[in-house]
Amino acid sequence: MKKEILTEEKIKNRWTQMEEMNQIWDKLSERQKGYLDGCMNTVIAMAGQEQKTA
C-alpha cells in the first residue's frame, strides 16, 4: 500500500468529498443503498484477494 503524506489541504478536500458523498447517499432509496453496499463489498473482497496473492 502506498503511503501518502496528508497535509491540512488534502484533509479538507477529502472532508468536502465525504460530505458531498453523504448528501448523495442520503437521497438514495434503500434498494439503491443495498445495491451500492453490495458493489463496495465486492470491491473490498477483490482487493483483499489481490493483496494476498501479490
N, C-alpha and C positions, 0 to 999 in steps of 0.2 A: 504494500500500500504506500502510495506516495505521500510524504509528509509535506505539509504546507504551513508557512508562517502566516498566522492570522493577524491582520492589522485591524485597527479600530474601524477603518473604512470598509474592509471586507465583511466584518461582523455586522455593521449597519446595513450593508447591501443584502446580506443573507437574511437578516431580520425582516427587511422590507419584502423580500421574496416570500418568506414564510407567511407574513401577514396577508399578502395577495393570494397565496395558495389557500390559506384558511378561509378567506372570503368566498373563493370559488367552491371549496369543499362544502361550506355551509349552504350553498344554493342547490346542491345536488340532491336527487331523490335517494331513498335508501337503496333502491336497486342499483343506481349508478355507483353509489359508495361501495356496495358489495362487489361490483364488477372490478372497480379500481383496486380494492383491497386484494382481490384475487390476483390481479396483474402484478401488484407490488410484491406479494408473497412469492410469486413465481420468479420474479427477477432476483429477489433475495436468495431464494433456494439455488438458482442457477449460478449466482455469483459465488455462493459458498462452495459449490461443486468445483468451479473453476479454480478457486484458491487451493483446494485440497489436492487437485491433480497437477497444478502448476509447479 
